[in-house]
Amino acid sequence: NCLRDHDFQLILQFYTEKIEQNTQRQISDRVRFLLEMYCHGSIYMTVQWVLGKLKGTPEEIARSLVDSMPLKLMEVFKALNLL
């Protein structure tokens, strides 16, 4: 659980900083909500893959994680060239 929490904080901080650097402003509460939800889900699914409960190559898992991104968050990422 500690590793999961640590990964969540690092990933959330990474994406938050990327968004804020590109927009020159603090992320909105709505984008933060979507980003937190996406990060939690991505970490959970990655753990499932590491434990062997989810099959696929690293590339397939990465593609599935990107494909499952909430549409509104994906729009933000695309507009900022983060995807």
N, CA, C and O atoms as a MOPAC input file, in Angstrom:
PM7 MOZYME 1SCF
protein

 N      0.81700 1    -1.20200 1     0.00000 1
 C      0.00000 1     0.00000 1     0.00000 1
 C      0.85700 1     1.26000 1     0.00000 1
 O      0.51100 1     2.24600 1    -0.65200 1
 N      1.96500 1     1.23600 1     0.72200 1
 C      2.83300 1     2.40900 1     0.74900 1
 C      3.37900 1     2.71800 1    -0.63800 1
 O      3.43700 1     3.87900 1    -1.04300 1
 N      3.77900 1     1.67900 1    -1.36800 1
 C      4.30300 1     1.89200 1    -2.71600 1
 C      3.21500 1     2.45200 1    -3.61500 1
 O      3.47300 1     3.33700 1    -4.43100 1
 N      1.99600 1     1.93800 1    -3.46800 1
 C      0.88500 1     2.45300 1    -4.26800 1
 C      0.63100 1     3.92900 1    -3.98000 1
 O      0.44900 1     4.72900 1    -4.89800 1
 N      0.62000 1     4.27900 1    -2.69300 1
 C      0.40800 1     5.68100 1    -2.30900 1
 C      1.54100 1     6.56500 1    -2.82800 1
 O      1.31000 1     7.66800 1    -3.32500 1
 N      2.76100 1     6.06300 1    -2.70400 1
 C      3.92300 1     6.80800 1    -3.17200 1
 C      3.83800 1     7.02600 1    -4.68800 1
 O      4.05300 1     8.13500 1    -5.17600 1
 N      3.52400 1     5.96000 1    -5.42200 1
 C      3.37800 1     6.08200 1    -6.88100 1
 C      2.28000 1     7.06500 1    -7.24400 1
 O      2.43900 1     7.87600 1    -8.15600 1
 N      1.16300 1     6.99200 1    -6.52800 1
 C      0.05400 1     7.91400 1    -6.79800 1
 C      0.52200 1     9.35900 1    -6.65100 1
 O      0.27800 1    10.18700 1    -7.52900 1
 N      1.18900 1     9.65900 1    -5.54800 1
 C      1.63800 1    11.02700 1    -5.30800 1
 C      2.62100 1    11.49600 1    -6.37900 1
 O      2.54000 1    12.63100 1    -6.84800 1
 N      3.55200 1    10.61600 1    -6.76500 1
 C      4.53600 1    10.98600 1    -7.78600 1
 C      3.88300 1    11.22700 1    -9.14400 1
 O      4.18600 1    12.21100 1    -9.81800 1
 N      2.99400 1    10.33200 1    -9.53800 1
 C      2.34200 1    10.45900 1   -10.84200 1
 C      1.42300 1    11.67700 1   -10.87400 1
 O      1.41500 1    12.43200 1   -11.84600 1
 N      0.65100 1    11.86200 1    -9.80500 1
 C     -0.23000 1    13.02500 1    -9.73000 1
 C      0.58100 1    14.32000 1    -9.79200 1
 O      0.21100 1    15.25100 1   -10.50700 1
 N      1.67100 1    14.37900 1    -9.05800 1
 C      2.52100 1    15.56900 1    -9.06500 1
 C      3.12400 1    15.80200 1   -10.44800 1
 O      3.16500 1    16.93600 1   -10.92400 1
 N      3.59100 1    14.73400 1   -11.09400 1
 C      4.17900 1    14.84700 1   -12.43100 1
 C      3.18500 1    15.45500 1   -13.41600 1
 O      3.49600 1    16.43400 1   -14.09400 1
 N      1.97800 1    14.86500 1   -13.49300 1
 C      0.97800 1    15.36400 1   -14.43500 1
 C      0.50800 1    16.77300 1   -14.07200 1
 O      0.30900 1    17.60900 1   -14.95300 1
 N      0.33200 1    17.03400 1   -12.78500 1
 C     -0.09100 1    18.36000 1   -12.33400 1
 C      0.92500 1    19.41000 1   -12.77800 1
 O      0.55900 1    20.45700 1   -13.31200 1
 N      2.19900 1    19.11800 1   -12.55200 1
 C      3.24500 1    20.06900 1   -12.94200 1
 C      3.28000 1    20.27300 1   -14.45100 1
 O      3.45400 1    21.40000 1   -14.91600 1
 N      3.11700 1    19.20000 1   -15.22100 1
 C      3.11400 1    19.32500 1   -16.68200 1
 C      1.96700 1    20.22300 1   -17.14700 1
 O      2.15400 1    21.10400 1   -17.98700 1
 N      0.78300 1    19.98700 1   -16.59100 1
 C     -0.38000 1    20.78500 1   -16.97600 1
 C     -0.18200 1    22.23900 1   -16.58100 1
 O     -0.44000 1    23.14300 1   -17.37700 1
 N      0.27800 1    22.46900 1   -15.34900 1
 C      0.44900 1    23.83900 1   -14.87000 1
 C      1.56800 1    24.56900 1   -15.61500 1
 O      1.46600 1    25.77200 1   -15.85300 1
 N      2.62300 1    23.86000 1   -15.98000 1
 C      3.70500 1    24.48900 1   -16.75700 1
 C      3.20200 1    24.91100 1   -18.13200 1
 O      3.54000 1    25.98800 1   -18.62100 1
 N      2.39900 1    24.06100 1   -18.74700 1
 C      1.91500 1    24.35800 1   -20.09900 1
 C      0.81700 1    25.41400 1   -20.12600 1
 O      0.67400 1    26.13100 1   -21.11700 1
 N      0.04600 1    25.51600 1   -19.05700 1
 C     -1.04500 1    26.49200 1   -19.02800 1
 C     -0.67700 1    27.76500 1   -18.27500 1
 O     -1.36700 1    28.77900 1   -18.38100 1
 N      0.41200 1    27.70800 1   -17.51600 1
 C      0.84900 1    28.84000 1   -16.69200 1
 C     -0.19600 1    29.22200 1   -15.64000 1
 O     -0.29300 1    30.38100 1   -15.23800 1
 N     -0.97000 1    28.23200 1   -15.20500 1
 C     -1.92700 1    28.47400 1   -14.12000 1
 C     -2.19900 1    27.16300 1   -13.38200 1
 O     -1.89900 1    26.07300 1   -13.86900 1
 N     -2.77400 1    27.30900 1   -12.20100 1
 C     -3.09800 1    26.15000 1   -11.38000 1
 C     -4.22500 1    25.35200 1   -12.03300 1
 O     -5.13500 1    25.92400 1   -12.63300 1
 N     -4.15400 1    24.00800 1   -11.90900 1
 C     -5.21000 1    23.19900 1   -12.52600 1
 C     -6.52700 1    23.43700 1   -11.79900 1
 O     -6.55700 1    23.73100 1   -10.60400 1
 N     -7.59900 1    23.30500 1   -12.54200 1
 C     -8.92700 1    23.50700 1   -11.96700 1
 C     -9.29600 1    22.31500 1   -11.08000 1
 O     -8.69500 1    21.24500 1   -11.17700 1
 N    -10.27900 1    22.51700 1   -10.22700 1
 C    -10.75200 1    21.42900 1    -9.37000 1
 C    -11.28600 1    20.27400 1   -10.21000 1
 O    -11.10100 1    19.11000 1    -9.85600 1
 N    -11.94100 1    20.58900 1   -11.31300 1
 C    -12.49400 1    19.53700 1   -12.18700 1
 C    -11.38600 1    18.68600 1   -12.80200 1
 O    -11.47600 1    17.45800 1   -12.80100 1
 N    -10.34200 1    19.32900 1   -13.32800 1
 C     -9.23300 1    18.58700 1   -13.92100 1
 C     -8.50300 1    17.79900 1   -12.84300 1
 O     -8.07900 1    16.66900 1   -13.08600 1
 N     -8.35400 1    18.37300 1   -11.66500 1
 C     -7.69100 1    17.64700 1   -10.56900 1
 C     -8.49500 1    16.40100 1   -10.20100 1
 O     -7.91300 1    15.33900 1    -9.98100 1
 N     -9.80500 1    16.51200 1   -10.13300 1
 C    -10.65400 1    15.35500 1    -9.83800 1
 C    -10.43300 1    14.26000 1   -10.87400 1
 O    -10.20300 1    13.10200 1   -10.52300 1
 N    -10.50400 1    14.63000 1   -12.15500 1
 C    -10.31300 1    13.66300 1   -13.24000 1
 C     -8.91700 1    13.05100 1   -13.19400 1
 O     -8.75300 1    11.85000 1   -13.40600 1
 N     -7.92300 1    13.87100 1   -12.92100 1
 C     -6.55100 1    13.40200 1   -12.86300 1
 C     -6.34600 1    12.43700 1   -11.69900 1
 O     -5.69000 1    11.40700 1   -11.85600 1
 N     -6.89700 1    12.76000 1   -10.54100 1
 C     -6.78700 1    11.85900 1    -9.38900 1
 C     -7.47100 1    10.52400 1    -9.67000 1
 O     -6.91700 1     9.46500 1    -9.37500 1
 N     -8.65900 1    10.57500 1   -10.23300 1
 C     -9.38500 1     9.34500 1   -10.54700 1
 C     -8.59300 1     8.50400 1   -11.54200 1
 O     -8.46300 1     7.29200 1   -11.37200 1
 N     -8.07300 1     9.13900 1   -12.56300 1
 C     -7.30300 1     8.42500 1   -13.58000 1
 C     -6.03000 1     7.81700 1   -12.98200 1
 O     -5.70100 1     6.66800 1   -13.27400 1
 N     -5.32300 1     8.56900 1   -12.15800 1
 C     -4.08700 1     8.05900 1   -11.54500 1
 C     -4.37600 1     6.86800 1   -10.64100 1
 O     -3.64900 1     5.87600 1   -10.67700 1
 N     -5.42400 1     6.95300 1    -9.83500 1
 C     -5.77800 1     5.81800 1    -8.97200 1
 C     -6.09900 1     4.58500 1    -9.81600 1
 O     -5.62200 1     3.48900 1    -9.52200 1
 N     -6.89400 1     4.76000 1   -10.84700 1
 C     -7.26600 1     3.63500 1   -11.70700 1
 C     -6.06700 1     3.05000 1   -12.42300 1
 O     -5.94400 1     1.82900 1   -12.52900 1
 N     -5.18600 1     3.89800 1   -12.91300 1
 C     -3.99800 1     3.42900 1   -13.62600 1
 C     -3.08000 1     2.63000 1   -12.70700 1
 O     -2.54700 1     1.59100 1   -13.09700 1
 N     -2.90400 1     3.11600 1   -11.50200 1
 C     -2.05600 1     2.39700 1   -10.54900 1
 C     -2.67800 1     1.05700 1   -10.19600 1
 O     -1.97900 1     0.04400 1   -10.14800 1
 N     -3.97800 1     1.03700 1    -9.94700 1
 C     -4.65900 1    -0.21700 1    -9.61500 1
 C     -4.47400 1    -1.23800 1   -10.74200 1
 O     -4.12900 1    -2.39200 1   -10.48700 1
 N     -4.70200 1    -0.81400 1   -11.97700 1
 C     -4.59100 1    -1.74300 1   -13.10600 1
 C     -3.14100 1    -2.18100 1   -13.32500 1
 O     -2.89500 1    -3.32400 1   -13.71000 1
 N     -2.19800 1    -1.30000 1   -13.08900 1
 C     -0.78700 1    -1.67500 1   -13.20100 1
 C     -0.42600 1    -2.72000 1   -12.16200 1
 O      0.29800 1    -3.66900 1   -12.46400 1
 N     -0.91800 1    -2.56200 1   -10.94900 1
 C     -0.68200 1    -3.56700 1    -9.89800 1
 C     -1.29800 1    -4.89800 1   -10.29900 1
 O     -0.69100 1    -5.94800 1   -10.09100 1
 N     -2.49600 1    -4.86700 1   -10.87300 1
 C     -3.12800 1    -6.11000 1   -11.33200 1
 C     -2.26400 1    -6.80400 1   -12.37600 1
 O     -2.14600 1    -8.02900 1   -12.38300 1
 N     -1.67000 1    -6.02200 1   -13.24700 1
 C     -0.79700 1    -6.56800 1   -14.28200 1
 C      0.47100 1    -7.16500 1   -13.66600 1
 O      0.88400 1    -8.26700 1   -14.02600 1
 N      1.08200 1    -6.42900 1   -12.73700 1
 C      2.30100 1    -6.91300 1   -12.07700 1
 C      2.02700 1    -8.21600 1   -11.32600 1
 O      2.87800 1    -9.10500 1   -11.29900 1
 N      0.85400 1    -8.33400 1   -10.72100 1
 C      0.49800 1    -9.54000 1    -9.96800 1
 C      0.06500 1   -10.69300 1   -10.87400 1
 O     -0.22000 1   -11.78900 1   -10.39000 1
 N      0.01500 1   -10.45100 1   -12.17800 1
 C     -0.34700 1   -11.50000 1   -13.12200 1
 C     -1.84000 1   -11.69100 1   -13.30600 1
 O     -2.26900 1   -12.65500 1   -13.94000 1
 N     -2.63300 1   -10.78900 1   -12.76200 1
 C     -4.08500 1   -10.88300 1   -12.88200 1
 C     -4.60200 1   -10.22500 1   -14.15500 1
 O     -5.78800 1   -10.31400 1   -14.47300 1
 N     -3.71600 1    -9.57500 1   -14.86700 1
 C     -4.04500 1    -8.89200 1   -16.10700 1
 C     -2.94900 1    -9.24300 1   -17.10000 1
 O     -1.76500 1    -9.09700 1   -16.80000 1
 N     -3.33200 1    -9.69400 1   -18.25500 1
 C     -2.36400 1   -10.13100 1   -19.25700 1
 C     -2.11000 1    -9.04700 1   -20.29300 1
 O     -2.99000 1    -8.24000 1   -20.59200 1
 N     -0.91100 1    -9.03600 1   -20.83300 1
 C     -0.56200 1    -8.11600 1   -21.89200 1
 C      0.88400 1    -7.68200 1   -21.78700 1
 O      1.50900 1    -7.77100 1   -20.73000 1
 N      1.39900 1    -7.21400 1   -22.90500 1
 C      2.75500 1    -6.66500 1   -22.91800 1
 C      2.72500 1    -5.28000 1   -22.26400 1
 O      1.65300 1    -4.69700 1   -22.10000 1
 N      3.88200 1    -4.75500 1   -21.89500 1
 C      3.89300 1    -3.39200 1   -21.34900 1
 C      3.25000 1    -2.38500 1   -22.30600 1
 O      2.54700 1    -1.47000 1   -21.87600 1
 N      3.49600 1    -2.56100 1   -23.59400 1
 C      2.92300 1    -1.64600 1   -24.58700 1
 C      1.39500 1    -1.76100 1   -24.63500 1
 O      0.69500 1    -0.75500 1   -24.75700 1
 N      0.88900 1    -2.98700 1   -24.53900 1
 C     -0.56500 1    -3.19300 1   -24.54900 1
 C     -1.21100 1    -2.59900 1   -23.30700 1
 O     -2.27800 1    -1.99000 1   -23.38200 1
 N     -0.56600 1    -2.78000 1   -22.17600 1
 C     -1.10100 1    -2.22000 1   -20.93000 1
 C     -1.07600 1    -0.69200 1   -21.00000 1
 O     -2.05100 1    -0.03700 1   -20.63200 1
 N      0.02600 1    -0.13000 1   -21.46700 1
 C      0.12300 1     1.33300 1   -21.60400 1
 C     -0.95900 1     1.86600 1   -22.52500 1
 O     -1.57500 1     2.89000 1   -22.22800 1
 N     -1.19900 1     1.18600 1   -23.64000 1
 C     -2.23900 1     1.61400 1   -24.58400 1
 C     -3.61300 1     1.55100 1   -23.92400 1
 O     -4.43000 1     2.45600 1   -24.09000 1
 N     -3.86400 1     0.46900 1   -23.16900 1
 C     -5.15100 1     0.33000 1   -22.47600 1
 C     -5.34300 1     1.42800 1   -21.44600 1
 O     -6.45000 1     1.93700 1   -21.27700 1
 N     -4.27200 1     1.79400 1   -20.75700 1
 C     -4.37300 1     2.86500 1   -19.76700 1
 C     -4.69100 1     4.20000 1   -20.43900 1
 O     -5.51700 1     4.96300 1   -19.93800 1
 N     -4.05400 1     4.48000 1   -21.54800 1
 C     -4.33900 1     5.72000 1   -22.27400 1
 C     -5.77300 1     5.69600 1   -22.80900 1
 O     -6.48400 1     6.69900 1   -22.74000 1
 N     -6.19100 1     4.54800 1   -23.33900 1
 C     -7.54100 1     4.43300 1   -23.89500 1
 C     -8.62600 1     4.60500 1   -22.83200 1
 O     -9.75300 1     4.98400 1   -23.15300 1
 N     -8.29900 1     4.33200 1   -21.58600 1
 C     -9.30600 1     4.43200 1   -20.52400 1
 C     -9.33200 1     5.80400 1   -19.84800 1
 O    -10.08500 1     6.01600 1   -18.89700 1
 N     -8.52700 1     6.71400 1   -20.32700 1
 C     -8.49400 1     8.05600 1   -19.75500 1
 C     -9.84900 1     8.73800 1   -19.96300 1
 O    -10.42000 1     8.65200 1   -21.05000 1
 N    -10.37000 1     9.41700 1   -18.93100 1
 C    -11.62700 1    10.14700 1   -19.11200 1
 C    -11.52000 1    11.13900 1   -20.28000 1
 O    -10.49900 1    11.80500 1   -20.45100 1
 N    -12.57200 1    11.22400 1   -21.06500 1
 C    -12.57000 1    12.04600 1   -22.26800 1
 C    -12.15200 1    13.48900 1   -21.98900 1
 O    -11.33800 1    14.04300 1   -22.72700 1
 N    -12.68700 1    14.09900 1   -20.94900 1
 C    -12.35500 1    15.49700 1   -20.65500 1
 C    -10.88000 1    15.65500 1   -20.31100 1
 O    -10.26100 1    16.65500 1   -20.67400 1
 N    -10.30900 1    14.66400 1   -19.60700 1
 C     -8.89000 1    14.71300 1   -19.28400 1
 C     -8.05800 1    14.49300 1   -20.54400 1
 O     -7.02300 1    15.13400 1   -20.72700 1
 N     -8.50300 1    13.59900 1   -21.40200 1
 C     -7.80800 1    13.35700 1   -22.65800 1
 C     -7.77800 1    14.62500 1   -23.50300 1
 O     -6.76900 1    14.91800 1   -24.14400 1
 N     -8.85700 1    15.36400 1   -23.50900 1
 C     -8.90600 1    16.61800 1   -24.26400 1
 C     -7.86600 1    17.60200 1   -23.74100 1
 O     -7.19900 1    18.28100 1   -24.52200 1
 N     -7.72800 1    17.67900 1   -22.42000 1
 C     -6.71900 1    18.55800 1   -21.81000 1
 C     -5.32800 1    18.10400 1   -22.22900 1
 O     -4.50600 1    18.91900 1   -22.64800 1
 N     -5.06200 1    16.80300 1   -22.11600 1
 C     -3.74600 1    16.26500 1   -22.46800 1
 C     -3.42400 1    16.51900 1   -23.94200 1
 O     -2.30300 1    16.90800 1   -24.27100 1
 N     -4.39000 1    16.30200 1   -24.82200 1
 C     -4.15300 1    16.51800 1   -26.25000 1
 C     -3.91600 1    17.99600 1   -26.54800 1
 O     -3.02800 1    18.33400 1   -27.33100 1
 N     -4.68900 1    18.86400 1   -25.93900 1
 C     -4.53000 1    20.30700 1   -26.17400 1
 C     -3.15000 1    20.79700 1   -25.73000 1
 O     -2.62100 1    21.76300 1   -26.27800 1
 N     -2.57500 1    20.12300 1   -24.73300 1
 C     -1.26400 1    20.51900 1   -24.20900 1
 C     -0.12600 1    19.67500 1   -24.77000 1
 O      1.01300 1    19.77300 1   -24.31200 1
 N     -0.44000 1    18.84100 1   -25.77000 1
 C      0.53900 1    17.93500 1   -26.38800 1
 C      1.20500 1    17.00000 1   -25.37300 1
 O      2.39800 1    16.71300 1   -25.46800 1
 N      0.42800 1    16.53900 1   -24.41900 1
 C      0.93000 1    15.58400 1   -23.43100 1
 C      0.61400 1    14.14800 1   -23.82200 1
 O      1.07100 1    13.20700 1   -23.17400 1
 N     -0.16300 1    13.98500 1   -24.87400 1
 C     -0.48600 1    12.63800 1   -25.39100 1
 C      0.03800 1    12.49000 1   -26.79500 1
 O     -0.12700 1    11.43500 1   -27.40800 1

